[in-house]
Amino acid sequence: MTTQPLTGFSARVVALPKDDIDTDQIIPARFLTTTTKSNLASALFADWRADATGKPRDDFPLHAPAAIGAELLIAGRNFGCGSSREHAVWALAASGFRGVIALSFADIFRANALKNGVLPIEVGLELHAHLLRAVALDPSLVVTVDLELQSLRLPDGTCATFPIEPFAKRCLLQGVDELGLLLSYLPLIEAHEAARR
């Protein structure tokens, strides 16, 4: 799979500061009947966005005017826990999210996110609290992510680095998944095989 290379971007942030947001909350099981990534945006947080009758909940953060077009979601601890469904990342990506900022991530969710071009940005308590305060004061807050430097910068100059596995970083910077990276070496592989004959 080839995607857009993910190097750096500036984006607005929407806050959903809950701990233990599991994949069934990110995308409920009833939406898992598809094997394609399209048309999943409406399924993102479906049970939180609307009541049992289907009426949108006005107080849900993603319905706020400032949330429209936001590309970064900030959550609490252990984001993406629960099942291993890749659809959770697909729904986030389909909704325009390029990254999730959290105190920690479930391991399988982190792996799925990296394989699908959604950046899991793990930050410490101090920056997390500062970012939540900043978004509360200014819902249109824009932060800058630099994958090459592995940094997150706020408009007030606050900056912190985040961890990422080197191979995943390389794939994101090149806009390829594991198979795409392997295929990029095909000419070298073919030359090696030809020389062995």
C-alpha positions as CSV (number, residue, x, y, z in Angstrom):
1,M,0.0,0.0,0.0
2,T,1.2,3.5,-0.9
3,T,-0.1,6.5,0.9
4,Q,0.9,10.1,1.1
5,P,4.2,10.5,2.9
6,L,3.7,11.8,6.4
7,T,6.4,14.3,7.2
8,G,5.0,17.3,9.0
9,F,1.7,19.1,9.3
10,S,-0.2,21.7,11.2
11,A,-3.7,20.9,12.4
12,R,-6.5,21.8,14.7
13,V,-7.1,19.6,17.7
14,V,-10.4,18.3,19.1
15,A,-10.4,17.0,22.6
16,L,-12.0,13.8,23.8
17,P,-10.1,13.4,27.1
18,K,-11.4,10.0,28.2
19,D,-9.3,7.1,29.4
20,D,-9.6,3.6,28.0
21,I,-11.5,4.5,24.8
22,D,-11.8,1.0,23.3
23,T,-12.2,0.0,19.7
24,D,-15.9,-0.8,20.1
25,Q,-16.4,2.8,21.1
26,I,-14.3,4.1,18.2
27,I,-16.3,2.0,15.8
28,P,-19.1,-0.3,17.1
29,A,-19.1,-3.9,16.0
30,R,-22.2,-3.5,13.7
31,F,-20.1,-1.5,11.3
32,L,-17.5,-4.3,10.8
33,T,-19.3,-5.9,7.9
34,T,-17.1,-4.2,5.3
35,T,-13.6,-5.0,4.2
36,T,-13.0,-1.7,2.5
37,K,-11.9,1.6,4.1
38,S,-14.6,3.8,2.5
39,N,-17.7,5.1,4.1
40,L,-16.6,4.6,7.7
41,A,-16.5,8.3,8.8
42,S,-20.2,8.2,9.9
43,A,-19.4,5.1,12.1
44,L,-16.7,6.9,14.1
45,F,-17.9,7.1,17.7
46,A,-21.4,6.3,16.4
47,D,-22.9,5.4,19.8
48,W,-21.5,8.6,21.4
49,R,-22.4,10.9,18.6
50,A,-26.1,10.0,18.6
51,D,-28.7,8.8,21.0
52,A,-30.7,5.5,20.6
53,T,-33.1,7.3,18.2
54,G,-30.3,8.4,16.0
55,K,-30.5,12.1,17.0
56,P,-27.1,13.7,17.2
57,R,-25.9,14.6,20.7
58,D,-25.1,18.3,20.6
59,D,-22.7,18.1,23.5
60,F,-20.4,15.5,21.8
61,P,-17.0,17.2,21.1
62,L,-16.8,16.2,17.4
63,H,-20.1,18.1,16.8
64,A,-18.6,21.4,17.9
65,P,-18.1,23.9,15.0
66,A,-14.3,24.1,15.8
67,A,-14.0,20.3,15.5
68,I,-15.0,20.4,11.8
69,G,-11.9,19.7,9.8
70,A,-9.8,18.9,12.9
71,E,-7.0,16.4,12.0
72,L,-5.7,15.7,15.5
73,L,-7.7,14.0,18.3
74,I,-6.5,14.2,21.9
75,A,-7.6,11.5,24.2
76,G,-6.6,10.1,27.6
77,R,-4.8,6.9,28.6
78,N,-4.9,3.5,26.9
79,F,-6.5,4.7,23.6
80,G,-7.6,1.9,21.3
81,C,-7.8,-0.9,23.9
82,G,-10.1,-3.8,23.4
83,S,-10.3,-5.8,20.2
84,S,-7.8,-5.7,17.4
85,R,-10.2,-4.3,14.8
86,E,-8.3,-2.4,12.1
87,H,-11.6,-0.7,11.3
88,A,-11.1,1.6,14.2
89,V,-8.1,3.2,12.5
90,W,-9.9,3.2,9.2
91,A,-12.8,5.2,10.7
92,L,-10.4,7.7,12.2
93,A,-8.6,8.2,8.9
94,A,-11.9,8.4,6.9
95,S,-13.0,11.2,9.3
96,G,-9.8,13.1,8.4
97,F,-7.7,12.4,11.5
98,R,-4.0,12.2,10.7
99,G,-3.0,11.6,14.3
100,V,-4.2,10.8,17.9
101,I,-2.5,12.4,20.9
102,A,-2.8,10.4,24.1
103,L,-1.0,9.5,27.3
104,S,-0.7,5.9,26.1
105,F,-2.0,3.5,23.4
106,A,-3.0,-0.1,23.3
107,D,-0.2,-2.0,21.4
108,I,-2.4,-3.5,18.7
109,F,-4.1,-0.1,18.0
110,R,-0.7,1.6,17.8
111,A,0.5,-1.0,15.2
112,N,-2.7,-0.7,13.2
113,A,-2.5,3.1,13.2
114,L,1.1,3.1,12.0
115,K,0.3,0.7,9.2
116,N,-2.5,2.9,8.0
117,G,-0.9,6.3,8.2
118,V,-2.5,7.6,11.4
119,L,0.2,8.8,13.8
120,P,-0.1,7.8,17.4
121,I,1.5,10.6,19.4
122,E,2.3,9.6,23.0
123,V,2.9,12.5,25.3
124,G,3.6,13.0,29.0
125,L,1.2,14.2,31.7
126,E,2.5,17.8,31.8
127,L,2.2,18.4,28.0
128,H,-1.1,16.5,27.9
129,A,-2.7,18.7,30.6
130,H,-1.2,21.9,29.0
131,L,-2.6,20.9,25.6
132,L,-6.1,20.2,27.1
133,R,-6.1,23.6,28.8
134,A,-4.9,25.3,25.6
135,V,-7.7,23.7,23.5
136,A,-10.3,24.6,26.2
137,L,-9.2,28.3,25.9
138,D,-9.0,28.2,22.1
139,P,-11.0,25.5,20.4
140,S,-9.4,26.6,17.0
141,L,-5.9,25.9,18.4
142,V,-3.5,24.7,15.7
143,V,-0.5,22.5,16.7
144,T,2.4,21.4,14.5
145,V,3.6,17.8,14.2
146,D,7.0,17.1,12.7
147,L,7.6,13.4,12.2
148,E,11.2,13.7,11.1
149,L,12.0,15.4,14.5
150,Q,9.3,13.4,16.3
151,S,8.0,16.7,17.8
152,L,4.8,18.3,18.7
153,R,4.8,22.2,18.9
154,L,2.0,24.5,20.3
155,P,1.6,28.1,19.3
156,D,3.0,29.3,22.6
157,G,6.3,27.7,21.8
158,T,5.8,24.6,24.0
159,C,7.4,21.7,22.3
160,A,7.9,18.0,23.2
161,T,9.1,14.9,21.4
162,F,7.2,11.6,21.1
163,P,8.4,8.1,20.5
164,I,8.0,6.1,17.4
165,E,9.5,2.8,16.2
166,P,12.2,3.6,13.6
167,F,10.9,1.2,10.9
168,A,7.4,2.6,11.2
169,K,8.7,6.1,11.0
170,R,10.6,5.2,7.9
171,C,7.5,3.8,6.2
172,L,5.4,6.8,7.2
173,L,8.0,9.2,5.9
174,Q,8.1,7.3,2.6
175,G,4.4,6.8,2.4
176,V,4.6,3.0,2.2
177,D,3.6,0.0,4.3
178,E,5.9,-3.0,4.9
179,L,5.0,-4.6,1.6
180,G,5.5,-1.3,-0.2
181,L,8.9,-0.9,1.3
182,L,9.9,-4.4,0.3
183,L,8.7,-3.9,-3.2
184,S,10.8,-0.7,-3.4
185,Y,13.8,-3.1,-3.2
186,L,12.5,-5.2,-6.1
187,P,15.2,-4.0,-8.6
188,L,17.9,-4.9,-6.2
189,I,16.4,-8.3,-5.4
190,E,16.0,-9.1,-9.1
191,A,19.6,-8.0,-9.8
192,H,20.8,-10.2,-6.9
193,E,18.8,-13.2,-8.2
194,A,20.1,-12.6,-11.8
195,A,23.7,-12.5,-10.5
196,R,23.3,-15.8,-8.6
197,R,22.2,-17.6,-11.8
